[in-house]
Amino acid sequence: MEVDYSGAESVSSIAKLRNSKQFSEIMDKIAIYVEKQRKNSEGDC
């Protein structure tokens, strides 16, 4: 996963992204998407 660091001012501001609510929500959505893809691919076998 690529993260755009161009707007970040420091390492600490980047580190805050990892614990942010928005980042957490995005990661949850990705996990749900991956699980759906996994279920779909199992049905194709």
Secondary structure, DSSP 8 states (H G I E B T S, - for coil): -----TT--SHHHHHHHHT-HHHHHHHHHHHHHHHHHHHHHHHH-
